[in-house]
Each structure stands twice: as C-alpha cells, then as structure tokens.
C-alpha cells in the first residue's frame, strides 16, 4: 500500500532522512532551475558512475530479530467494506515505530490481496535507504495463504539498485532501493514484512522529521509510535488528526502513540497548490526556534572570503575591473556564478545540506543550489558587499509560517545581499539574467530564512517587478485564394526575457525556429517559414524581441453550406493558463504566477470590415481579463490581456473562477469571421429570377393543394362536420411544421439567396454554372418544403381525413430533397459535407418518429375524420 509523500515538510536539498516507497516518498529537489543547462555526455558519465559504484560497493541487507524497544501492536482483523477497497488490495496494517535515541525506525506492513489486480500491483517489496549513513535490517517476510505462513525472507533474492531517480534534475544522492519481486502471489494472500532502518544523516545535530498517519489508499489499522528520552525537548505539531495520541512515560522514555482504524484514503487533485496537505500527519522537531536553525546553517556552511586557485584569480580580476563600483561588481559576480557554473548536485551523505568549498565548486564548474549560493555569497563578501545564504521552500512559500522551526522544511538555497544600502535577493541557479546593477528578477518565494548571525525569524521577501509577454500576430489577407502573409512579433521583458533568452541559449536558434513552426502548423497545415527568425536582445533594458515570418496557403476554410469562407482566431496562450477545473475540486487551485500576457491579433483585410467595436472585462482579486475588438481602416485588432495577481485561486473565489473560465473558453478568447469577396461593398440588388421561381413554386403548390383538398371523399357512408379538438402530440407536430417553415424562410433571407451578390459569387466556367444551378435547386426545394408544410398545417386545422397521409408524404419529400442536395454537392462540387449527412440523419429520425405516431395513435384516428363534402367552401 502506498502512503502519500509529505510534499510540505520532509523535502530538503538532498536525500531524505527516511524514504519508504511502500508508505510514502519524502523527497523534493533543492533546486528547480527554469531550464537546466548541462552537457549530455556529462549526464551519461554520471549514470555510468552510478551503475559502476553500485556494482563495486553494493550495500548489504541484514537479517535480525525485531528490535526489543518496539511496542506491541494489538491485532485488528475487521475487514473493510468491499466498496472501499481499491486496486484489488488494502493495507491491513501499516505500522511505524520511531526511536529517536536509537536513531532507528521500525516498519511493519501487512497487505491483503483480494483480486487479481491486487496481485499485479502488490507483489513487490521495495525499501529505499542511504547506505552512507543508514543500515537496513529485515526481520520477516511472510506470505499467508489459507492462514498458513510461508517464510519468504531470502536476502539473496533482494536486488540492490541505485535509485538515482533525480538524474533528470541533475541531482545524484546515492540512495538505493532494496527490491524483492515475490514469486507465486495469489488472490487471497496476505503479505507481511517488517524491517528497521538505523542511522541518521550526520549533518543534523537535532532530530526532525514528519510522520504520516494517512495515505492515498484505505488503511484498516494504522499504528505509529514516537519514542524519545523524557528529558529531550521535542516539539510536535499535528495536522488533520483523526484521533489524539496517547502519551506515556516509562523507564525515562516518553512515548507518543497514534492508532486509528479504517483510515480512509485521501484523494488529491492535480490543480491544488503543493502547500495544500489534507493528510493526517504531524511535524516533529527538536529545534525550538529559528535562531537554532540559523546557527546550524552557519555552522555547516560558513561564508569564506579568502580563496585559492582559479577562484582567487577571478575575484582579484573582478576587484581590479570594477574597483569600488559595488553595483557593477555585484552584477559581474552574479553573472559569473549563474552563467559559468552549471547546475549539478552530488548530494551524498552530509552533502545533502552541506555545501562544497567555493574554490572546489568554481574549479569543477558545477554545483547545486547551496554550492552556488555559498560561492556567490563568498565572492560578494570578498568584494566588500554584505551577502548571506538564505533558505526557503519553493512550494510552501509564505505558508512556511505554519510550521515549527526545522531545517527539513527548506528545499532551496539563495543569496540575499546589501548593495548600496539596497537589499537584493538572487537565485544563483538561474541563468542568463540581464539588466543593470541590482535590477534583478527574483521568483515570488515570499519568505526565507537568512543565515545571518543574530537572526531569529523568517524574513519577508519583497516581490520583484514581474515581466510580461506582448505578442502581436499580424495577418495580411488579399483575397480568399492568395497566400496570407503572417508576421509574429513577440516582446518579452524582465523575467520573461530571462526565460526566453535561456531557452535560446539551451536549444539553439535552429531548434527554436523548428518548434515555433511546429506550433503554428497545428492550426495551419500549409504554413511555411518565409524568413529566418529575427532576435533583438536589449540586455541593458532586459527586453528581448523575436520576429517570425510565415506564409500560409489555403488559409480560409470554405463553408459549403453557406457558401462563405471562414477563418478562426484564438488566444491559445491564455487558454493554456486556464485550468480545466471540474465540480469535484474542493481545494484552492494552483495557477501560473507570475503570468502577464498581452496578446493581439491584427487582420488586414483588403475589402475592409463592417463590424462594431467591442470591449469585455473581468476583474477579480486573483486575476484580470480584458478583451477589445476594434477596427481601423482595413485592419481588425483583437486584443486579449490576462494577468494573474497571485499563485492560486482561493476556495471562496473558486465558483466565480469556474464560471469565468467557462466564459473565456466559450467565446471570449476566440473570433470567427465570414469572408465573401466584395459582397459587403455591393448594395443590395434583388434577384428577380429567384423571386419568380418562388412565385411559380408557390402558385403551383397552391393550385395542387386546392385540387387535393377538394377531392371528394366517396367511400364514406356518413359525413362528420367536425372532429375533436387538436391536442396532445398533435400540437407539437403542428409547432414543428410551422417552425420548420419559418426556419427555412430565415435561412433563405439571411444567406442572401435573393441577392444578386450571392448569385454572382462565382461567375466563371463550370463552377459558376454549377453555383447558379445549386442556388436554383436550393430555392426550389426550400420553397417547396415551406408550401408543403403549410398545406399540411391547413389540413390539420381542417381535421381532414387525408391529413396523416400527406404529412407522411411531406417527410418523404424532405428526405428525398436532402439526399439530392447532398449528392449534388458531393459528386458535382466534390463537397462531402458532414453537416449535410447530419441533416439527412436528423430528417430520417424525425420522419420515422412522426410516421410511427401517425400510424398507431388513437387520437390521430379520432381527430382526422372530416371528409371533403361537395360544395364546401375552403
């Protein structure tokens, strides 16, 4: 069974204290660079080094009896409800006992398998540990089958594998996984095992960790103890506890005991911020205040001001070059460490938190966040600039205030310096940051612990001015056939410029051009680059501009139903920042921050525009959206601005956020326009031919309808002057017939069937003749449908006995017309429209439904009983 990792409090720069993949996984990287820069061959070297080290110094597993200090855990055999079991298995027992004095953690797990799927996912035992300071002792491994034990503890069956699962983040931490794939596991088995990990990272002078009492899956019996000397001052802060612990003192040892039954699993969602933790857990720390953490940090990572080798020479050169100009010295030192010392962490043993010597880091030209931070702080101090390392948590941000002091809650190291009486925060792991002097972007980490003697609390971090992206896409359209000239000008400032500059340095210009072209080709399948990308980088202003040039053929999509050309535009970059939050989400929602986008689409149409300007705005506490649609001459400008003001949407604003996201995704981020060449500039001119066709068809149907209506019924022996009133589904049938006629009339008028502009849309060759023939066919068919349905409505009002017969004939006529219309377009104009197929299917369904009703309904038989009587006035 898997327990949820403590994403809030157990993360730090290197390997965790205890790492149990069966229960929970405690680990966060110390550094999160924007775009890592590393030589691929060096990465291969690290992998090879890892594998080689694994073979040469493979750790061993010991087999020992259970430790004598553990408490007896009373058995509990109540099976959970079937509806609460997931993935074919459940945790019958998850036991963890911690002995601070022995530096040991005992774990005992029983997993019950109830189905074949449980066999698949629970037939492996895996324990992670760091052999440089931890010892792994297994006590038992038993498979219970039909309540009979099978001893499976075979130490040679374990595979010791280097765990290095953070190499992609350029961190090597020396952890191993002891893995045992159990053979012959069956449905109904119970897998029981226990082990103890002894040892603690020597870098810590006091005890600290987090303890979890709940996981993502059901735990039937959860038992946890914490044992330490009664004289120790240990702070415990609980969160979301299901029950209060029992506290006892025996033989000079204090014991905390947490025990719960039928502990439900917690379901998280991918949208919630990482600081949201709904699990029952407790933070434990022997540190009493932040001052003790500062003293610890200064002790293991003291600032240095005297150097040897290459670093000494570089510092000397910096002093000579920039003299007493502190700002220039500061900027040069930052660029030296950020750009010339790549990110890579070898964080084994105490080096999980202890930085390497600055001269060593500079010579090898790589280091992790604490290595680079200590190096930068030391260089700044050597140049007469007061600088200190600072610890922070990139996920908790200011929520770190909710935790008791502990070094294990920090996952990142940075530098804070005082330059000309101005406090400046620097992330040494970032790269390609530009600007002047102390004008340097720092991520919104909000709070940090400055490692400065005499400090005793967390420090608020003043927020940097954030940059923005301003993107202008310009389309130059001559007509529906000519290739469209497409220019994209993107301007990035401050941190956004840093990001793009780093991306260019990492991927290269050629790859950047390729990725941009691939991005637009998802929208325009016939797009090609018209020129190489142009990059303008004003490093003093920290503003970077890229200009892309493309040519798009077959830009328009032809609407064969309406005879128009269409084009769609969408603010896709803003759309990607809108999380698709469903109604099940009941937590705050994490969003990208900082995010400030100004996205403009300009469309130059040589025929001009005939639309009104429009403005929309949404303003909330956490975000703001503005859209403007404006026309100036032949140019339409669609401008979309979106900004997040914080990194999450609070729970009390979530309902409004969901509604706003739905509105934005619906139509506020998109625009579609129809293009019919020259028609909008041509005054309305009536197409008399269509009018004459309409009159002829109408007259023909009127004459035929009158003849049919006056056809005398001769096979009746008696005549009924009137039937019962119309009711039931007959009312709906009449509404359908009337609304169909009105809808057809609206289509004929809206789509310009009676205008010469539509008639002359295509004037040359076979295509022009086919276009006109198609219009005549459509008008004839649509007017026939209107007349036929009107005739049926008249018959219904008169309750004529022939009404059902002609309504069925009407629907047959509709289906026949739509079929002919489809084949005309498909085989004459080569237009296989899905829209037309959908129309045919809909017409068939409607016809079948109403035909069946007319055939079987008693009301129909009782209502339409009136025959025509000779001499009757219609």
Secondary structure as UniProt FT lines:
FT   TURN            7..9
FT   STRAND          19..20
FT   TURN            21..23
FT   HELIX           40..56
FT   STRAND          62..63
FT   TURN            68..69
FT   HELIX           82..84
FT   TURN            87..88
FT   STRAND          89..99
FT   TURN            100..103
FT   STRAND          104..113
FT   HELIX           116..121
FT   STRAND          124..129
FT   TURN            131..133
FT   STRAND          135..145
FT   TURN            146..147
FT   STRAND          148..151
FT   HELIX           155..157
FT   STRAND          159..162
FT   TURN            165..166
FT   HELIX           167..169
FT   STRAND          171..172
FT   STRAND          176..181
FT   TURN            187..188
FT   STRAND          190..198
FT   TURN            202..203
FT   STRAND          208..212
FT   STRAND          219..229
FT   TURN            230..231
FT   STRAND          235..239
FT   STRAND          246..250
FT   TURN            251..252
FT   STRAND          253..263
FT   TURN            270..271
FT   TURN            274..275
FT   STRAND          281..285
FT   HELIX           290..300
FT   HELIX           309..322
FT   TURN            323..324
FT   HELIX           326..340
FT   STRAND          342..343
FT   STRAND          345..346
FT   HELIX           349..352
FT   HELIX           358..364
FT   STRAND          366..367
FT   HELIX           369..382
FT   TURN            383..384
FT   STRAND          386..392
FT   TURN            394..396
FT   HELIX           397..402
FT   HELIX           407..409
FT   STRAND          412..419
FT   TURN            420..421
FT   STRAND          422..426
FT   TURN            428..429
FT   TURN            437..438
FT   STRAND          447..450
FT   TURN            453..454
FT   STRAND          459..460
FT   STRAND          469..477
FT   STRAND          484..493
FT   HELIX           494..507
FT   HELIX           509..521
FT   TURN            522..523
FT   TURN            525..526
FT   STRAND          527..538
FT   TURN            539..542
FT   STRAND          543..552
FT   STRAND          557..559
FT   TURN            560..563
FT   STRAND          564..570
FT   HELIX           572..575
FT   TURN            576..577
FT   TURN            583..584
FT   STRAND          589..590
FT   STRAND          595..605
FT   TURN            606..607
FT   STRAND          614..619
FT   STRAND          623..632
FT   TURN            633..634
FT   STRAND          635..644
FT   STRAND          648..649
FT   HELIX           651..653
FT   HELIX           654..663
FT   HELIX           664..668
FT   STRAND          670..675
FT   TURN            677..678
FT   HELIX           679..681
FT   HELIX           688..709
FT   HELIX           729..750
FT   TURN            751..754
FT   HELIX           756..759
FT   HELIX           765..798
FT   TURN            801..802
FT   HELIX           803..823
FT   HELIX           824..828
FT   HELIX           834..856
FT   HELIX           858..863
FT   TURN            870..871
//
